[in-house]
Amino acid sequence: MTPPPPARSLRSGLRALRPAAFGADPSGERLARIHRSPHFVRGAFRNPEETRTRPSGSARGFAKVYFDKEQRVLRAPRGPIPVHRDTAARLSRPPESGLRITWMGHSSVLAEIDGHRVLFDPVWGERCSPFAFAGPKRLHPLPLPLAALGEVDAVVISHDHYDHLDMPTIKALAGTDTVFAVPLGVGAHLERWGVRPDRLRELDWTESTRIGGLTLTATPARHFCGRGLRNRQHTLWASWVVEGDHHRAYHSGDTGYFEGFREIGAAHGPFDVTMIQIGAYSEFWMDIHMLPSQGVRAHLDLQGGRPHGVLLPIHWGTFNLAPHAWAEPGEWTADAAEEAAQPVALPRPGEPFEPAGDLPVDPWWRAVSPPVVRSWRGTGPAPARAARPEAPAPRLAGDTGASGTS
């Protein structure tokens, strides 16, 4: 009788059978470093504030909202989304002010800052999913092919969910000379997909790295991680600060609202531009994604409580990931920014702009969307206004669960 294989060999075999898009689990020194992190508590990374990461409310309540016929019609554009067409020509010329931002859709942003180029959360795939045949599909074409971007000094990843970390895109970039800045543990995925370890900068919250003439700092966010059915919270999520010689930028990644925005602003701000998540929210997961009004509030916190710099709304318009109307994030962000007297850029996908110059402010989504309801229609709490609330100081607290990949 043949003896059973050793447990270690069995685990290795199972890992080999796992689809490549699931990535890889941290191991060795990478895992040891995770265990040394002050944010890794009782076997999991923890958020800076008490956070519920499982959907709240009943499954029946969520299904009623998500599959409502009227709402399903509103969750997609009723015509082709306008995409900027001369992106490549604009990017071939250096920015006059030294800072230019190009939103490629969802959370993918190219920042040209003080002579360097940083690409945040690049997703060039057709679906944000581990499978090519299923999962949320892109609602608009790519503004330009990945190769047409030209050289990129740094690729920054906020966390390992599929709509922020895309295997086909990373594999395409693995053959370039770019450096990848990622939160703790995420480097295991990239190594499996062909990125050399010497091109990885893996950071814990508040840690910084120097790439060319830029300083990149991983800062806290209120979210979670995971690419498979098993989610052990063994990779970190982060927002990011990029500081050049003359300009500063902030990318929120995915996050719920929390008081830590003030601390990030005090340590690194004010910013010339903030790229803030304002889409894929729901009353069923209020702790891990911000409403548009909360996104404006976060921007003000980052700027010391006063209108300063330019807010770029991200994490909307490209994929259908939540029950809200497709155009609602853009409309509500414009309303909240106007109420707060805050400059906001509202570019079409692929439309470059310089925060120091004329901003794109045309509500382009209205041409391809039914009118947006101006009041909160959910069953949970109404959106807060842009003014900053009084709230208790941040504290390290345990999460109450983890699931999902957005």
C-alpha positions as CSV (number, residue, x, y, z in Angstrom):
1,M,0.0,0.0,0.0
2,T,1.4,3.4,-1.0
3,P,1.7,5.7,2.0
4,P,-0.1,9.1,1.8
5,P,2.1,12.0,0.7
6,P,3.5,14.3,3.4
7,A,1.2,17.2,4.4
8,R,3.7,19.7,3.1
9,S,3.8,18.1,-0.3
10,L,0.0,18.0,-0.4
11,R,-0.2,21.7,0.4
12,S,2.4,22.4,-2.3
13,G,0.4,20.4,-4.8
14,L,-2.8,22.2,-4.0
15,R,-1.1,25.6,-4.4
16,A,0.1,24.6,-7.8
17,L,-3.5,23.8,-8.8
18,R,-4.8,27.2,-7.7
19,P,-5.5,29.6,-10.6
20,A,-2.6,32.0,-11.1
21,A,-5.0,35.0,-10.8
22,F,-5.5,34.1,-7.2
23,G,-1.9,35.1,-6.6
24,A,0.3,33.6,-3.9
25,D,0.2,33.5,-0.1
26,P,3.0,35.3,1.8
27,S,5.7,32.9,3.1
28,G,9.2,32.9,4.5
29,E,10.7,36.2,5.4
30,R,7.7,38.1,3.9
31,L,5.4,36.3,6.3
32,A,7.7,36.9,9.2
33,R,7.7,40.6,8.4
34,I,3.9,40.6,8.4
35,H,3.9,38.9,11.8
36,R,6.2,41.7,13.1
37,S,3.9,44.5,12.0
38,P,2.1,46.4,14.8
39,H,-1.0,46.3,12.6
40,F,-1.1,42.5,12.5
41,V,-3.0,41.4,15.6
42,R,-4.2,37.9,16.5
43,G,-3.5,36.4,13.0
44,A,-4.9,39.2,10.8
45,F,-4.3,42.8,9.7
46,R,-6.5,45.3,11.6
47,N,-8.1,48.5,10.6
48,P,-7.3,51.8,12.4
49,E,-11.0,52.0,13.6
50,E,-13.6,49.4,14.4
51,T,-14.7,48.1,11.0
52,R,-17.3,45.7,9.7
53,T,-16.1,44.2,6.5
54,R,-19.0,41.7,6.0
55,P,-22.1,43.1,4.5
56,S,-24.6,44.3,7.1
57,G,-28.3,43.6,7.0
58,S,-29.9,40.5,5.6
59,A,-29.1,38.7,2.4
60,R,-32.8,39.1,1.5
61,G,-32.6,42.9,2.0
62,F,-29.5,43.1,-0.2
63,A,-31.0,41.0,-3.0
64,K,-34.2,43.1,-2.9
65,V,-32.1,46.2,-3.6
66,Y,-29.6,44.7,-6.0
67,F,-32.1,42.9,-8.2
68,D,-34.8,45.6,-8.2
69,K,-35.7,46.1,-11.9
70,E,-35.7,49.9,-11.7
71,Q,-32.4,50.0,-10.1
72,R,-30.8,47.5,-12.5
73,V,-31.6,49.9,-15.4
74,L,-29.9,52.7,-13.6
75,R,-26.8,50.8,-12.8
76,A,-25.5,51.0,-16.4
77,P,-25.1,53.9,-18.8
78,R,-27.7,54.0,-21.5
79,G,-25.2,54.8,-24.2
80,P,-21.4,54.7,-24.9
81,I,-19.4,56.4,-22.2
82,P,-17.4,59.2,-23.8
83,V,-13.6,58.4,-23.7
84,H,-11.0,61.1,-24.3
85,R,-9.4,60.3,-27.7
86,D,-6.1,62.3,-27.9
87,T,-4.6,61.0,-24.6
88,A,-1.4,59.7,-26.1
89,A,-0.8,63.0,-27.9
90,R,-1.3,65.0,-24.7
91,L,1.0,62.7,-22.7
92,S,3.8,63.0,-25.3
93,R,4.3,66.6,-24.1
94,P,5.5,67.3,-20.5
95,P,3.1,69.1,-18.2
96,E,3.6,72.9,-18.1
97,S,3.1,73.1,-14.3
98,G,5.1,70.0,-13.4
99,L,2.0,68.0,-12.3
100,R,-0.5,66.4,-14.6
101,I,-3.1,63.8,-13.8
102,T,-4.8,61.3,-16.1
103,W,-7.7,59.2,-14.8
104,M,-7.9,56.0,-16.9
105,G,-11.1,54.8,-15.3
106,H,-12.0,53.3,-11.9
107,S,-9.0,53.8,-9.6
108,S,-6.3,53.7,-12.4
109,V,-4.5,57.0,-12.5
110,L,-1.3,58.2,-14.2
111,A,0.4,61.0,-12.2
112,E,3.2,62.9,-13.8
113,I,4.9,64.7,-11.0
114,D,8.1,66.7,-11.1
115,G,9.6,64.8,-14.0
116,H,8.5,61.4,-12.8
117,R,5.6,59.1,-13.7
118,V,3.6,57.1,-11.2
119,L,0.8,54.7,-12.2
120,F,-1.8,53.9,-9.5
121,D,-3.8,50.7,-9.4
122,P,-3.5,49.9,-13.1
123,V,-6.4,47.7,-14.4
124,W,-6.3,47.2,-18.2
125,G,-8.2,43.9,-18.1
126,E,-11.7,43.5,-19.5
127,R,-13.0,42.1,-16.2
128,C,-12.1,42.6,-12.5
129,S,-12.3,38.9,-11.8
130,P,-10.0,35.9,-11.6
131,F,-11.9,34.5,-14.7
132,A,-11.9,35.8,-18.2
133,F,-15.5,34.6,-18.8
134,A,-17.2,35.9,-15.6
135,G,-17.2,38.9,-13.3
136,P,-17.8,42.6,-13.6
137,K,-17.0,43.7,-17.1
138,R,-15.6,47.0,-18.2
139,L,-18.3,49.6,-19.2
140,H,-16.1,51.7,-21.4
141,P,-13.1,51.0,-23.7
142,L,-9.6,51.7,-22.5
143,P,-8.4,55.3,-23.3
144,L,-5.2,53.9,-24.7
145,P,-3.2,50.6,-24.8
146,L,-0.9,50.0,-21.8
147,A,2.2,50.1,-24.0
148,A,1.2,53.6,-25.3
149,L,1.8,55.1,-21.8
150,G,5.5,55.0,-22.3
151,E,8.0,54.6,-19.5
152,V,6.6,54.5,-15.9
153,D,8.9,55.1,-12.9
154,A,6.7,53.5,-10.3
155,V,3.5,51.3,-10.2
156,V,1.7,51.7,-6.9
157,I,-0.9,49.2,-5.7
158,S,-3.3,50.0,-2.9
159,H,-4.5,46.4,-2.1
160,D,-5.0,43.1,-3.7
161,H,-8.7,43.1,-4.8
162,Y,-9.3,42.4,-8.4
163,D,-10.4,45.8,-9.4
164,H,-7.1,47.3,-8.1
165,L,-4.6,44.5,-8.8
166,D,-5.0,43.0,-12.3
167,M,-2.9,40.0,-13.2
168,P,-2.8,40.6,-17.0
169,T,-1.7,44.2,-16.4
170,I,1.0,43.3,-13.9
171,K,2.3,40.6,-16.2
172,A,2.6,43.1,-19.0
173,L,4.4,45.6,-16.8
174,A,6.7,42.9,-15.4
175,G,8.7,43.1,-18.6
176,T,9.5,46.8,-18.1
177,D,12.0,48.6,-15.8
178,T,9.3,50.0,-13.5
179,V,9.5,49.6,-9.7
180,F,6.4,48.3,-7.8
181,A,5.4,49.9,-4.5
182,V,2.9,47.7,-2.7
183,P,1.5,47.1,0.9
184,L,2.9,44.3,3.0
185,G,2.3,40.8,1.6
186,V,1.1,41.9,-1.8
187,G,4.5,41.3,-3.3
188,A,3.9,37.5,-3.1
189,H,1.2,37.9,-5.9
190,L,3.5,40.0,-8.1
191,E,6.4,37.6,-7.7
192,R,4.2,34.7,-8.9
193,W,3.3,36.8,-11.9
194,G,6.9,37.4,-12.9
195,V,8.0,40.6,-11.1
196,R,11.6,40.3,-9.8
197,P,12.0,40.7,-6.1
198,D,14.6,43.5,-6.6
199,R,11.9,45.6,-8.2
200,L,9.5,45.4,-5.3
201,R,9.2,47.9,-2.5
202,E,6.8,46.3,0.1
203,L,5.7,48.8,2.8
204,D,3.8,48.8,6.1
205,W,1.7,51.8,7.1
206,T,3.9,55.0,7.6
207,E,6.9,53.4,5.9
208,S,8.4,55.3,2.9
209,T,10.6,54.5,-0.1
210,R,12.6,56.6,-2.5
211,I,12.1,56.0,-6.2
212,G,14.0,58.4,-8.4
213,G,13.2,61.9,-7.2
214,L,10.0,60.8,-5.4
215,T,9.2,59.7,-1.9
216,L,6.3,57.2,-1.7
217,T,4.7,56.6,1.7
218,A,2.1,53.9,2.5
219,T,-0.5,55.4,4.8
220,P,-3.5,53.9,6.6
221,A,-6.9,53.1,5.0
222,R,-10.0,51.4,6.3
223,H,-10.7,48.4,4.1
224,F,-9.7,44.7,3.8
225,C,-8.0,42.3,1.4
226,G,-8.3,38.9,-0.3
227,R,-8.4,37.3,-3.8
228,G,-9.9,33.9,-3.0
229,L,-12.6,32.3,-1.0
230,R,-10.2,32.1,1.9
231,N,-9.4,35.5,3.3
232,R,-6.9,35.4,6.2
233,Q,-6.2,39.2,6.1
234,H,-2.5,38.3,5.4
235,T,-2.0,41.2,3.0
236,L,-2.2,44.8,3.9
237,W,-4.3,47.6,2.2
238,A,-3.1,51.2,2.1
239,S,-3.6,54.7,0.8
240,W,-0.5,56.4,-0.7
241,V,1.3,59.7,-0.5
242,V,3.7,60.7,-3.4
243,E,6.0,63.7,-2.7
244,G,8.2,65.3,-5.4
245,D,10.4,68.3,-5.2
246,H,7.5,70.7,-5.8
247,H,4.2,68.8,-5.7
248,R,2.4,66.3,-3.5
249,A,-0.4,63.8,-4.4
250,Y,-2.6,61.4,-2.4
251,H,-4.4,58.3,-3.6
252,S,-6.9,56.8,-1.2
253,G,-7.2,53.3,-2.6
254,D,-10.4,51.8,-1.2
255,T,-11.5,53.0,2.3
256,G,-14.3,53.9,4.5
257,Y,-14.3,57.3,6.2
258,F,-12.1,57.5,9.3
259,E,-10.4,60.1,11.4
260,G,-7.0,59.1,10.2
261,F,-7.3,61.4,7.2
262,R,-6.6,64.3,9.5
263,E,-3.4,62.6,10.7
264,I,-2.3,61.8,7.1
265,G,-2.9,65.5,6.1
266,A,-1.0,66.8,9.1
267,A,2.0,64.6,8.4
268,H,2.2,64.9,4.6
269,G,-0.2,67.6,3.4
270,P,-1.5,69.8,2.0
271,F,-1.8,68.1,-1.4
272,D,-1.9,69.6,-4.9
273,V,-4.3,66.8,-5.8
274,T,-6.2,64.0,-3.9
275,M,-7.5,61.0,-5.7
276,I,-10.4,59.9,-3.6
277,Q,-12.7,56.8,-3.8
278,I,-16.3,57.9,-4.1
279,G,-18.0,54.9,-5.8
280,A,-19.2,51.4,-5.1
281,Y,-20.8,52.4,-1.8
282,S,-23.9,50.9,-0.2
283,E,-25.7,51.0,3.1
284,F,-24.7,47.3,3.3
285,W,-21.0,48.1,3.6
286,M,-20.7,51.6,4.9
287,D,-17.5,51.0,6.8
288,I,-15.3,50.1,3.9
289,H,-16.3,52.4,1.0
290,M,-17.1,56.1,1.2
291,L,-20.1,58.0,0.0
292,P,-19.3,60.9,-2.3
293,S,-20.0,63.4,0.5
294,Q,-17.6,61.5,2.8
295,G,-15.0,61.6,0.0
296,V,-15.2,65.4,0.0
297,R,-15.0,65.4,3.8
298,A,-11.9,63.2,3.6
299,H,-10.3,65.6,1.1
300,L,-10.9,68.5,3.4
301,D,-9.4,66.5,6.3
302,L,-6.3,65.8,4.3
303,Q,-6.0,69.5,3.5
304,G,-6.3,70.7,7.1
305,G,-10.0,71.4,7.0
306,R,-10.0,74.1,4.3
307,P,-10.5,74.1,0.5
308,H,-7.2,73.5,-1.1
309,G,-5.8,71.6,-4.0
310,V,-8.0,69.6,-6.4
311,L,-10.1,66.6,-5.7
312,L,-10.3,63.9,-8.4
313,P,-13.1,61.4,-7.8
314,I,-12.1,57.8,-8.5
315,H,-13.5,54.2,-8.2
316,W,-16.6,54.9,-10.3
317,G,-17.9,54.8,-13.9
318,T,-15.9,51.8,-15.2
319,F,-17.3,48.7,-13.4
320,N,-20.7,47.9,-11.9
321,L,-19.8,46.9,-8.3
322,A,-22.7,48.2,-6.2
323,P,-26.4,48.8,-6.1
324,H,-26.3,52.5,-6.7
325,A,-27.1,54.2,-10.0
326,W,-24.1,54.3,-12.4
327,A,-23.9,58.1,-12.6
328,E,-24.7,58.8,-8.9
329,P,-21.1,59.1,-7.6
330,G,-20.2,61.8,-10.2
331,E,-23.4,63.8,-9.6
332,W,-23.2,63.6,-5.8
333,T,-19.5,64.4,-5.7
334,A,-20.1,67.5,-7.8
335,D,-22.9,68.6,-5.5
336,A,-20.9,68.0,-2.3
337,A,-17.8,69.8,-3.7
338,E,-19.9,72.8,-4.7
339,E,-21.4,73.0,-1.2
340,A,-17.9,72.9,0.3
341,A,-16.5,75.4,-2.2
342,Q,-13.9,72.8,-3.2
343,P,-12.3,72.6,-6.6
344,V,-13.1,69.2,-8.2
345,A,-11.9,67.7,-11.5
346,L,-14.5,65.7,-13.5
347,P,-12.6,64.3,-16.5
348,R,-13.8,61.8,-19.0
349,P,-11.7,58.6,-18.9
350,G,-8.3,59.3,-20.4
351,E,-8.6,63.2,-20.2
352,P,-5.4,64.6,-18.8
353,F,-5.5,67.8,-16.7
354,E,-3.1,69.9,-14.6
355,P,-4.4,70.8,-11.1
356,A,-2.8,74.3,-11.5
357,G,-4.6,74.9,-14.8
358,D,-8.2,74.7,-16.2
359,L,-10.1,71.8,-14.7
360,P,-12.5,69.6,-16.6
361,V,-15.9,70.2,-14.9
362,D,-18.4,69.3,-17.6
363,P,-20.9,66.7,-16.2
364,W,-20.4,64.4,-19.2
365,W,-22.2,61.5,-17.6
366,R,-25.6,63.2,-17.9
367,A,-25.6,62.6,-21.7
368,V,-25.5,58.8,-21.2
369,S,-27.5,58.4,-17.9
370,P,-31.0,58.8,-16.7
371,P,-31.5,61.7,-14.3
372,V,-29.9,61.0,-10.9
373,V,-32.1,61.0,-7.8
374,R,-30.8,63.8,-5.6
375,S,-31.8,62.2,-2.2
376,W,-30.6,59.1,-0.5
377,R,-32.9,56.2,-1.3
378,G,-31.2,53.5,0.7
379,T,-32.6,51.9,3.9
380,G,-29.5,52.9,5.9
381,P,-28.1,56.2,7.1
382,A,-28.3,59.2,4.8
383,P,-25.1,60.6,3.3
384,A,-23.4,63.0,5.6
385,R,-22.7,66.6,4.4
386,A,-19.2,67.7,3.5
387,A,-18.5,69.5,6.8
388,R,-16.2,67.6,9.1
389,P,-17.9,65.9,12.0
390,E,-16.6,65.6,15.6
391,A,-15.7,62.0,16.2
392,P,-13.5,60.0,18.7
393,A,-9.8,59.7,18.1
394,P,-8.6,56.7,16.0
395,R,-8.0,53.5,17.8
396,L,-6.7,50.1,16.8
397,A,-9.6,47.7,16.9
398,G,-10.5,44.3,15.5
399,D,-12.5,43.8,12.4
400,T,-15.8,41.9,12.6
401,G,-15.3,39.8,9.5
402,A,-14.0,39.9,5.9
403,S,-15.4,39.0,2.6
404,G,-15.7,40.3,-1.0
405,T,-13.2,41.7,-3.5
406,S,-13.9,45.3,-4.4
